[in-house]
Amino acid sequence: MDRAVAMTRAIAHRGPDAEGIHREPGVFLGARRLSIVDLAGGFQPMTNEDGSIWVAFNGELYEDDHLRRELIAQGHRLSTRCDTEIWVHLFEDYGEGAFRAARGQFAVSLWDRNARTLHLARDRVGICPLFTAERDGWLLWASEIKALLASGLVDPEPDPRGLDYFFNTFSGSVRRTCFRGVDLLPPGHFLRVDADSGHRREVTYWDLDFPDAGRGRREADPDALIGEFEGILRGAVRRRLRGDVPVVSYISGGLDSAIVLGLAGQERGSPLPSYSVALDRAGPDERSKATEAADGLGSPLTLVEMSKSRIADAFPELILAAEMPVMDTACATLLRLAQSVHSSGYKVALTGEGADEAMAGYPWHRMHAVRDRFKARWGETLPRIGREWFLDRISRDPRGRNPRFPVRGARVAQQELYDMLGQSRCRVYSESMWARLDGYDAYGADMGIAHPRFDRWDALNQSLYLGYKVMLPGLLLAGKGDRVAMNASVETRYPLLDEEVVSFCAELAPEYKLRGRVDKWLLREVARRVLPRPIGEKVASRPKEMFRASLSRTFLGPHRPGWVDQLLSPESLSRTGFFDPEAVAAEAARRKWFPRVTPRQGGMDLSLTMVIATQLWHHSYCGGGLCDLPTWSRPSLSPADLSIPDASASFAHSATAAGV
């Protein structure tokens, strides 16, 4: 019992409003509640009428009203308004088909007492995390790794292969974590476990698909698609306004967040409050654009100002929240943004994340289109020579050189950036690190590009698929999404990752996504139609500007925090063994004297930030001793802490942490 309570206490920030435990011989389910729907009801874990099915659930079901009516028509009795209760009856009727029927963002655990089986599942794109570990005959699962560590059964040991995946993609893997023996259930998957035999079966219940190249959806009159897309977006936003608490929205001043905020205000009938980050000489500052967009939409705006020193101050907390190294220092600004939302008394925030994946919004998609046109006219010789010259300027070490076509024989749009990262790690890795990797290939082992139809898609859609599989779940929904938001007890919701939005965009012909140099073409046309003038025309015309903060300059400048030098000391680097102390010192010194525009300096700006983040992660979770910062520790419990009520009813939205 004390292990289960310690696990739930370790993730109390995910659900500070209440906690519950269900136990029976060999089975514990625990839940923490962030009360959003049916505030007075819905205690988790929850069961069906005869106690045969139990559920602990983190997230939201967005079509629960429809499912509720359907279940009642089939004779079920529902005693609450919360979506958690939907799960037990949905599983009764559909079994494993329940996961395909569910729409929303979720990590869910379902215990079938009669069949003695456990099912764990995640939503389609990976908004809500679900980690597992097996120790001493127990299967443990949780919404955060902290809960697994708090059980006392899982020792925090680093996995060099998980770290190397990070150094290749600046994202976490959808399956492998940086902790040895701790796995992440991939998005769109469920895991079935037989409690008596221990047999485990993992199933893909959903995967993104695209039409064959040249077969994407086209219409003679684009207005038909614009109108259809508008209707789908309105439905996605409307579903995410659901709840018994107020909803706010993030805004950057760009296209995606402005559409979400504008449609939310129209669907609710009054503008939502908005929140944005203002960068003070720490990256491109979009406060004027955010203010203009908020004013144009009638939204009261709160700005959170972040300087380099404030980013550095927030970074240790970011690493503790993310439970993995994070390269993108902008994640630290979103950590503070979520805290501002929480301190204002809100629990739910809408975001514009997901449009760039659906509609080719990143600069590398435009660059890739230009390269394809060049190769079609002049051949591949010059691009190949240019690539080799560029990578040789970083390092000539062959261990960092990826094949030219490493993703299922394709060269995706992200590959130039990934190649630069892969080559840059050669300048900082120790020989011990290479030996521990033992020939590990991040692309073949953990990238998860196994779709049987991948080779038949248009090149743009191949790149979009990789974005959905790598950066979206591994960074944007982790270090920038769930982990930093729930650290502040805030749930972020993603209208542009709605199942209907994703499916509609996947069906479109590529020119509706990337038309010449214009990315997100169809979404821009929707903005012109639905947002009031002049703000609609302004945001529809603005080029994509990635939200980013200063990287290594934050940690290696003259005002750097003292813990950075401690983490990069020869003693600390030798203690972890991942990096060469002399090489790291030399590269850090070069940052002061050489321009950032050279290939080597561009790559090292990323890699040195990753070195610092990795050292900080190791210090925070794997024994400390590298700097003066505090480390994570298992919650201590008093006898009173063990008097958690057994579940007898249930409540909506909680974080799962349990052992079976």
N, C-alpha and C positions, 0 to 999 in steps of 0.2 A: 504493500500500500504506500509506503513512504517513497518508493521509487516513482510511482505514478504521480503522486502529489508533487514531488520535486520536478518532474517533467513539465507539469502544467504551470507550476510557479515560474519556471525558467522562461516561459513565453507569456507571462501575464500581461505584457504590453500589447499583445495581440488581442486580448480580451479582458480589459480591466474591470468590467461590470459584474462578472460572476464567474464561478467555476463549478464543475460537476465531475463526478467519477461514476462509472458503472463497472462493477466487478462481479465475476463469477469464477469458478475454478479454472485457473490458467489464462484468464482473459481480463484485461483492464482497458477501458476506454475512458479517456479524459478530455475535457473541453473547457475552453475559456471563451467568455462571451463579450463581444462588442455589440451592444444592443442597438439595432437599427430598425428592424421590422418587428411588430407585435412586442412592444417594450415590456408589457406586463406578463407575457406568457412565454412558453417555449423554452423550458429548461433542457439543456443538453448534458449528456447523451440522451437520446430519445428512442422510444420503442414503438412498435405497433400494438394493436389491441391485445394480442395474446403473449406479448413479450418474446416473440421468436426472432424478430429482426431488430437490431440496434444500430444507431447511426451516431457518428460524431462528424461534424461538417464545418468547413471553413469556406465562406464565400457567399454567393448569391445565385439563385435561380431566377431568371428574368421572364420566364413564361409560366410562372407558378399559378397564376389565376386560371389560365387555360387548363393546366394539368390538374388543378384542384377540382374544377368542374367535371373533368373527365373521370377522376377517381371517385368523386361522389356519385356520379352516374353509374359507376360500376359497383356501388354498394359500400364503399369505404366510409368510415366515420372520422372526420377530422375535427379536432378539438381546439386548434389554434389557427392563427393567420400566418404563421411563419413558414418559410419555405423548407425548413429542416424536416418538418413532418411529411412533406411531399416524398422525400427520399425513401422512407421505409415502405410506403405503399407502392411507390413506383417500382421498387425492387421486388416486392411481393408479386406484382402483376407481370413485370417484364424481365425479371432476372438481370442478366448481364446486358440486356437491351436497354436497361434504364439509363446507362451512360450515353448512349446514342440519342435517347429521347430528351435528356437534360440539356438545357440551354443556359449558359451563364459562365461565371467564373467560380471555380470550386476545387477544393481538395477534400475528398470524402472517404470515410471508412465505414463499411457496412459489415456487421457481424451477424451471420445466420446461425442461430443456436442449434436448430434442428439438423442442418446439413454440416455443421461444424466447419464452416468456411468463412474466411475473411476476404472482402474485396476492398482494394484501395484504388482510387481513380483520381485523375487530374483533368482539368478542362482542356479544351482543344488546343489553345495557343500557349498555355503555360502561365497564366496570370497568378494562380495560387500554387505555391510550392508544396511538395510532399517528399520528405526524405525517409530513407529506411536504413536499418542496420540489423545484422543478425549476430547475437552474442549469447553464449552459454545456453543455447536452446530456446532463446527468446527472439521473436521478431519484433523489432521496435520501429515505430513510425512517428513522424511529427511534422508540423509545419515549419519548424526551424531546427537546425542542427543542435542548438543550445539545449533543446529538450532531450535529445539523445545523449548528449554529454552529461546532462543532469541526472540521468538514470544511474550513473555510477558504473555502468556496464561497458561504455564506449570510451576508450582512451583517445585523446586528440593527437593522432599521429599524422604528419603530413604525407600526402601522396604526390611525389614528384611529377607523375604523369598528369595529374589534374592541374598542377602549376604550369607545366609545359603547354598544355592546351590553352591556358590563359595567355602565355607569352606568344602563342601563335595567332590568337584571334581577339585579344583583349576582352574576352567574354568567358563566362563559366560554361562548362559542358551541360548538355541536357540530361546527362546520365552520371558522369563521373564528377565527384566533388574534389576539393583539395584535401579532404580528410580520408585517410586510408580506411577502406571498409565501410564508408558511408556513401550510399547511392542516392540518386535523385530519380524518381519516377518520371519518365519523359512525358511531355504534353501529349494529350490525345491517347493516353494509354490507361489500362487498368491492370491490376495485379490480383490474381486469385490464389489464395493460400489455403491448403487443406490442413487444418490444425492437427489432425491425428497423424497423417503421414508426413507432413512437412513439405509436401509437393507444392511447387510454385509454378504458375503459368502467367506470363506477361502477354497481353494482347493489345494490338493497335486497334482502337475502335474508331479512330478518325485520322485522316491525313489530308493535307491540302492537295488539290489536284488542279491542273490547268489543261486547256484544250491542246490538241496537237498543233504544232507550228503551222500558222496560216489558217487555222480553223477557229480563231477567237471570234467572239460575238461582235458584229458590226450592224449598224443601222444606217439607212439612207439619210434619215433626218436625225442628227445628234440630239435634238430637243427631246425626243422620246427617251433617250438614255438619261439625259439630265433630269427630266421629271421623275423617272423611275428611281434614280439614285437619290434624289431629294427625299422621296417617300421612304426609302429604306433607312436613310440617315435619321430622319425624324423618328421613325419607330425605334431605332437603336438608342437615341437620346432619351426618348420618352420612357423606355423601359428602365433606364438607369437613373431616373428621377424618383423611382419607387422607394418608399421608406416612410418611417414615422419621425424622422429627424430632418433638419434642413440640409440642403445640398449646396456646395460651392463648386467653383471651377478654377483650374489653373489656366493661365493665359500668358503667352509669350509675345503677342503682337503679330504672330505669323498666321498663316492660313488655317492650319488644322485646329488650333485651340480657339480661334475666333469663330469658326463654324460651330464647334461644340457649344461654346458659350452663347452664341446667337440663337441657335436652335433650342437650347435649353430654356432660354428666356421666353421664346415664343411658345414652346410647349407648356411651360408652367404658367404663362400669363404675366410674368414680371421678371425683371433681370435677376440673375444669380449674383451674389458677391463673387469677386474674382481675386486671385492671388498670383503674384509674379515675383521673380528674382531680378534684382538690379545689381549688375556687376560693377564694382568700383575699381577700375583699372586692373581687372582680373580676367578680362576676356571681352568679347563683343557685348556691349551694353544695350539691351533692347527695351529699357524702361520707357523711352519716349514712344516707341511703337505700341508697347503694352498699354500705356496710359491712353494713347489715341484710340486703340481698339476698344478698351473698356468704356471710355467716354462715349464713343460712337454707338455702343450697345447698351448704354445706360447702366453699366455695372459699377457698383462701388468697389474700388481696387485697393488692395493692401500690397505694398512693396516690401520685400525683404532684401536689404542691402548686404552684399557679400564682397569683401575685399580678399586679397591674397592671404592676409593673416587670418581672417575669419574662416576662409576655406581650410587653411592648415589646422586651425583650432578644432574644426569640425571633423577632420579626416579620421582621427582615431575612433570617434564614435561611429562614423560611417563603416569602418572596417568591422567593428563589433556587430553592427546591425546586419551587414551583408554576409558575414561569416565566410568571406573569401576576399582575396586581393581585388581591388578595384582600381583601374587605370584612370577612368574618367572623373576628374575632380569636380565636374558639374554635379555629380551625384551628391556631393557634400552640400551643395546649395539646395538641392531638393530635400535633403534631410531637414535642413533648417526651415524650408518652406512648409513641410508637413507639420513641423512643430508649431509654426505660426498658426496654421489652420486649427490645430488642436487647442492652442492657448486661447483662440477666439471662440471656442465652444462648439466647433464643428467636428463631425465624424466621417463625412463622406465628401470626396472631391472628384469631379470629372476631369479627365485629361484628354489631350488630343493625340496621344501616342497611338501608333499603328497605321497612320495614313502613308508614311514614307515606305513602309513595307508593302502596302497594297497597291500604291500608285507610283512607285519608282521615284521617290522624292530625294534620294541622297545624291550628292555630286558624283559619286563613282558610277552611277547608272548613266549619267550624261557623258562622262568621260569614256565609258565603255562603248557607247553608241558611236562616238567619234572614232575610236580605235577600230571598230568594226568596219566603218566606212572607209577608213584609210587602208585597212588590210584588203578589203574587197577590190580596191583600185591598184594598190602597190605591192600587195603580198605581205607575208609574215616575216620576211628577213629583217627589215629595219626595226620593227617592234621587238623582235627577239634580241637583236644586238643591243638595242637601247635598254631592255630589261637587264641583260647581263652586265652592261656597263654600270647601270644604276646600282645594282646589288653589289658589284665589286667595290664600289666606292664605300660601301658600308663594311663589308667583310668578304674575304675570299674563302672563308672556312666552308667546305662543302657540306658540313653537317647541318647547316642552317638553310641550305638551298632546297626549296620545294620543286617538285616536277612542274613543268610548264602547264600541264593540264591535270591538276591533282584532284578535282572534284568530279568523279565519274567520267573522266576524259574530257571535261569541259573547263574552260577558263572563264570563271565568273567575274562579275564587275568588281567584287571586293578583293580579288586576288592580288592586285598591285599593293594594296595596303597590307594584306596578310604576308606577302613576300617580304616586304620591308621589315615587318615585325619579326618574322622568322629568322631573317639574316641578322638583325640587330642583336638578338639574344646571344649570338656567338661572341659578341664583344664583352659580355658580362658573365656568362655561365662558367662555372668551375669545371674542371675535368671530372670531379666527383659527381657533379650533376649529370654530365653526359653519361657516365657509367651507370648511374641509377636509372636513367631513362632506358638504357639497354635497347636502343633502336626503336623506341616508341614512335608511332606515326599518328599524330592527332587527327589527320584527315581520315585515315582508314579505320581507326579504332573508335573514335568518339564523336565524329561530326554528325552522324546519323542521316546521311544522304543515301537512302536506300529505296526510294520510290521507284517502282518498276517502270513507270512511264517517264521518268526524268529525261531520258535521251530523246523523247519525242516532242518536248516543249520548245517554244521559242527561247532564244538565248536570254532575253530580258526576264522571262518567267523563271528560268533556271536560277538567275541571280536573286530574284525576289524570293524564291523558295529557300535559298540558302539564308537570306535575311530572317525569314520566319523561323528557321531552325537553329540559327547561331546567335546573332546579336539581339534579336527580340527577346527570347527567353533567357539568354545568358547574361544580358546586361540591362536592357531597357525595362524589362519586367522584374528584374532582381535588384541590382544596385541602384536603379533609378525609379523602381516601381514599388512592388509589394514590400520589400525589406525596409526601405527608408520610410515609407508611409506607415506601415504597421508598427514600426519602432516608436512612432508617435501616436499610436492608437487611432490611425486614420485609414479608412478604406478608400482606395483609388479605383475608379470605374472607367472603362475604356469603350466608349461608343463605337470608335473606329475599328475595334477588334470584335465587334458583334459578328456572330456566325453568318448572318445574312449579308453584312457589309463585305466580309472576307470572301464569301462565295461569289457575290456579284462582281467584285473587282477581279477575281481570278478568271471569270468567264470572258472578260473584255479583251478585245484585240489590243495589242501593245500600244498602238497609236493613241488610244484614249487615256493611257497612263503617261507615256513620254512622247510628246509630239514635237519633233525637232529638238530645240533646246528647252522647251517648256515641260517641266515635270508636273505630275498630278493634274493634267489638263482638265479632265472631267470634274474633278473636285473644285477646281478654280471656277469652272462655269456654274457649278451649283452655288458657290459663294456669291457670284455676281447676281444670281437670281434671288437668293433667300435673305441676304444680309442687307440692311438699310444703306442707302447711299449717304455719304460718299465712302464709308468705311468698307463696304462690300467690294467696291472696285479697287480700293487701295490694297486690301489683303490679298485679293485675287491676283494682283499684278506683282506682288513682292516676290523676289527670288528666295529660294530656300536658303536659310542661314542656320547651320547646325548650332544648337545650343551647346557651347563649350566654355570651359573656364581654363585659366592658365594651368599648365601641367608642371614640368619639372622646375620652372622658375618659381613656383609657389614654395618649393621645398629646398631649392639650392641657391636662392637669392640671399642678399646680405641680411635680411630680416627673418631668415628661416628659424623655425623652432628648434630648441636644443635637442629634442629627441631624434631629429633627422640625423645629426652627426653621430649620435649614439648608435642608431640602427645601421649606419654605414661605416662604423668603425671596423678595423680589421678583426677585432675580437668577436663582434657580433656577426659579421659575415662568415667568419670561420666556424662559428658555433652552428649556424644553420647549414652551412656547406653547399648552398645552392649557387653562390656567386664567387667570382675571383676577386679578392679584396683589392689587389693592385690595379686590376683592370677597371673596377668600379671607381676607384679613386681617380684614375687618369681620365675617365670619361666625365666624371663630375667636374673636374678641373677644366676640361675643354669647354664646358657649357658657359664659362665666364669669358672666353676669349674668341670663340668662333661663331659666325653667324648661324642662325637657325635654318637658313634656306638650303644648306648643303644636304645631300642625301644622308650622309652619316649623322649629322646633327639632328635632322628631322626624325630619323629612326631612334636616336638615342634620347630625344626628348620624351618619346613614349616609353622606351625601355627603362630609363632611369626612374621614371615615375612608377613603373611596374615593380622594379627592384625595391623601392621604398615601401610600396604597398604590400609586397610579399613579406618583407622583413617585419613590418608592423602586424600583419596577420599572424605570423608565426609567434611573435611576442605575445599577442593578445590571447591566443588560444593554445599554444603548444609549449607552455612552460615558463614563459616570461624570461627575464634576465637580459634582454637586449637593450632596454632603455628604461627610463624612469616612469613611464606611463603605467597606469593600472592594467591588470589583466582580467579576463572573464573568470568567474568562479561559480561553482555549483551553489544553488540557493541553500541556505541553512534553514532547517525546519524545527519548530518547537512542537510540543505535544498538541497544542491548540491548532496548529496548522494541519494536523491529520484528521480533523473532524469535518472533512468535506462531505456534504450530503450526497447520498446515493441518488442516481437519477431516477425520477419517477414521472416527470413530465419533460418538456424540452423547450429550448428557446433558440431564436434565430441567430445565425452568424457567430461562429466560434472557431477557435483554432484547435486542430486535432493534435493530441499527443498521447500516445498509448503504447502498451506492450502486449503482444500476443505470443 
